[in-house]
Amino acid sequence: MDQHYNPQIYTRLRAIIAAADWEALMAYLDGLSNAHFRTAGYIIGERIMPEMETDRAWELMRQLVQWQPKAFLVTLAKAAALRLKAGTLSLDDEGFRLLASGLQGDSHVIDREKLLLQWLPVLARPEDIETLFTSLNTDPRRRIDFLLRTDGLVAGYVLLRTLRMEEQDMQLLSRTCTLLIKRGDAQSFNLASIIKEFFGLESVRGVFSLQIQPYELSRLDTDFETFCRIAKKV
């Protein structure tokens, strides 16, 4: 079983990170045994990063992810997710922009997708989800895939807006409805009903009780409050 804490490693890491001496940090980490290296990762993610100032937290994550993404990306993404949810980090921060900029290109496709998996469930505003997708250069088809794996009205609203980018692909729209129906919960069923009505998908089968007025359709993808009110109808 991995050890999540070691007082000597914690003290040394805190001192190096407080000094923002990234070369010294990497040299120290590089000199640790495999077991202590894993412990250091836990300490950084669970004890040090949660207490850091915003700019320093993003910089720490950027430095370590650029250095060894396989070792640090998921651990630090989880720590950042908790802070994003609490509001002590924001995707409007310059530090996030720099992190995202360093993760462009084909060599970082998996890294970008790991961030999406960690952060999409905790984002509370549609604009934050769209900022995340845009900053990580996620094309509409992949956005749809990830949104279908994310629960909640915020993701549902962004899904509807994203489908507008692909509204000429009726097969994709119908498939999305089918996948939502298969989830089996009331909210997903309502979302499938919204998509069916919004795009006029006559091919989608099912008994939908959700009633949407014509004047409401025009606001579904531009007014989050209207979307939520309709999506939550019984």
C-alpha positions in Angstrom: 0.0 0.0 0.0 1.3 3.4 -0.9 2.3 5.8 1.9 0.6 9.2 1.7 2.7 11.0 4.2 6.3 11.2 5.4 7.3 14.1 7.6 10.8 14.5 6.3 9.6 14.5 2.6 6.8 16.9 3.5 9.2 19.4 5.3 11.6 19.3 2.4 8.9 19.7 -0.3 7.3 22.6 1.5 10.6 24.5 1.7 11.5 24.0 -1.9 8.0 24.8 -3.2 7.8 27.9 -0.9 11.0 29.2 -2.6 9.5 28.4 -6.1 12.7 26.7 -7.0 11.4 24.4 -9.6 14.7 23.0 -10.7 15.5 22.1 -7.1 12.1 20.5 -6.8 12.6 18.3 -9.8 16.1 17.4 -8.8 14.8 16.4 -5.3 12.0 14.3 -6.7 14.3 12.7 -9.2 16.5 11.5 -6.4 13.8 9.7 -4.4 13.1 6.0 -4.5 10.0 4.9 -6.4 8.0 4.5 -3.2 9.1 7.9 -1.8 8.4 9.5 -5.2 4.8 8.3 -5.0 4.6 9.5 -1.4 5.9 12.9 -2.5 3.1 13.1 -5.2 0.4 12.4 -2.6 1.9 15.0 -0.3 2.0 17.7 -3.0 -1.6 16.9 -4.1 -3.2 16.3 -0.7 -1.3 18.7 1.6 0.7 21.3 -0.2 -1.3 22.4 -3.3 -4.6 22.8 -1.4 -3.0 25.5 0.8 -1.1 27.5 -1.8 -1.9 30.9 -3.2 -3.8 30.8 -6.5 -0.9 31.8 -8.8 1.6 29.5 -7.1 -0.8 26.5 -7.2 -1.3 26.8 -11.0 2.5 27.3 -11.5 3.3 24.2 -9.4 0.8 22.2 -11.4 2.2 23.5 -14.7 5.8 22.8 -13.8 5.2 19.3 -12.6 2.7 18.3 -15.4 5.1 19.6 -18.1 7.9 17.6 -16.4 6.2 14.3 -15.8 2.5 14.3 -16.8 2.1 10.6 -16.1 3.2 10.9 -12.6 1.5 14.2 -11.6 -1.4 15.1 -13.8 -4.2 13.1 -12.3 -3.0 13.7 -8.7 -2.8 17.5 -9.2 -5.9 17.6 -11.3 -7.9 16.1 -8.4 -6.4 18.7 -6.0 -7.3 21.4 -8.5 -10.8 20.0 -8.9 -11.5 20.4 -5.2 -10.3 24.0 -5.3 -12.3 24.7 -8.5 -15.4 23.4 -6.7 -14.7 25.5 -3.6 -14.0 28.6 -5.7 -10.4 29.0 -4.7 -9.2 28.4 -8.2 -10.8 29.6 -11.4 -10.6 28.9 -15.1 -10.4 32.6 -15.5 -7.0 32.6 -13.8 -3.9 33.3 -15.9 -2.3 30.2 -14.4 -4.9 28.0 -16.0 -4.4 29.6 -19.4 -0.7 28.9 -19.1 -1.3 25.3 -18.1 -3.7 24.7 -21.0 -1.3 26.4 -23.4 1.4 23.9 -22.4 -0.9 21.0 -23.1 -1.6 21.6 -26.7 -0.5 19.2 -29.5 -1.0 15.6 -30.3 1.4 14.4 -27.6 -0.9 15.8 -24.9 -4.3 14.4 -26.1 -4.6 12.0 -23.2 -3.5 14.6 -20.7 -6.2 17.0 -21.9 -8.8 14.3 -21.7 -7.7 13.4 -18.1 -8.3 17.0 -17.1 -11.8 16.9 -18.7 -12.7 13.8 -16.7 -11.6 15.4 -13.4 -12.9 18.9 -13.9 -16.2 18.6 -15.9 -18.2 17.2 -12.9 -17.2 20.0 -10.6 -17.8 23.0 -12.8 -20.9 24.9 -11.8 -21.3 27.4 -14.7 -21.9 26.6 -18.4 -19.3 29.3 -19.3 -16.7 27.4 -17.3 -17.3 24.2 -19.2 -17.1 26.0 -22.5 -13.9 27.8 -21.4 -12.4 24.4 -20.5 -13.3 22.9 -23.8 -12.0 25.9 -25.8 -8.8 26.2 -23.8 -8.1 22.4 -24.2 -8.9 22.6 -28.0 -11.7 20.0 -27.7 -13.6 19.5 -31.0 -17.4 19.3 -30.8 -17.6 15.5 -31.3 -15.4 14.9 -28.3 -17.2 17.5 -26.3 -20.4 15.6 -26.8 -18.8 12.3 -25.7 -17.5 13.9 -22.5 -20.8 15.7 -21.8 -22.7 12.5 -22.1 -20.5 11.0 -19.4 -21.2 14.0 -17.1 -24.3 14.3 -14.9 -26.1 17.5 -14.1 -28.0 20.3 -15.8 -24.9 22.4 -16.4 -23.5 19.6 -18.6 -26.9 19.1 -20.2 -27.2 22.7 -21.2 -23.7 22.8 -22.7 -24.6 19.5 -24.5 -27.5 21.2 -26.2 -25.4 24.2 -27.2 -22.7 21.9 -28.5 -25.1 19.9 -30.6 -26.0 23.1 -32.4 -22.5 23.0 -33.9 -23.3 19.6 -35.4 -27.1 20.1 -36.1 -26.7 19.0 -39.7 -25.8 15.5 -38.5 -29.2 14.0 -37.8 -27.7 10.6 -37.0 -25.5 12.1 -34.3 -28.5 14.0 -32.8 -30.7 10.9 -32.8 -27.9 8.8 -31.3 -27.4 11.3 -28.5 -31.1 11.1 -27.6 -31.0 7.3 -27.6 -28.0 7.3 -25.3 -29.7 9.7 -22.9 -32.9 7.6 -22.9 -30.8 4.5 -22.0 -29.6 6.2 -18.9 -33.1 5.7 -17.5 -33.3 8.6 -15.1 -35.9 11.4 -15.3 -33.5 14.2 -16.0 -31.8 12.4 -18.9 -35.2 11.5 -20.3 -36.2 15.2 -20.2 -33.0 16.2 -21.8 -33.6 13.7 -24.6 -37.1 15.2 -25.0 -35.6 18.7 -25.2 -33.1 17.7 -27.9 -35.8 15.9 -29.8 -38.1 18.9 -29.8 -35.3 21.5 -30.3 -34.0 19.8 -33.5 -37.3 18.3 -34.7 -36.1 14.7 -34.5 -39.1 12.7 -35.7 -37.0 9.5 -35.9 -36.5 9.4 -32.1 -39.1 7.0 -30.6 -40.4 7.2 -27.1 -43.3 8.5 -25.1 -42.3 11.9 -23.9 -44.5 13.7 -21.3 -42.5 16.9 -21.3 -44.4 19.8 -22.7 -42.4 22.6 -24.3 -44.1 25.7 -25.7 -42.9 27.0 -29.1 -41.7 30.3 -27.5 -39.6 28.4 -25.0 -37.7 26.5 -27.7 -36.0 29.6 -29.0 -34.5 30.3 -25.5 -33.4 26.8 -24.6 -29.8 27.2 -25.8 -29.4 30.9 -24.8 -31.0 31.1 -21.4 -29.7 28.7 -18.8 -32.5 29.5 -16.3 -35.1 28.6 -18.9 -33.3 25.4 -19.8 -33.2 24.4 -16.1 -36.8 25.2 -15.5 -37.9 23.0 -18.4 -35.4 20.2 -17.8 -36.6 19.9 -14.2 -40.3 19.6 -15.1 -42.1 16.5 -13.7 
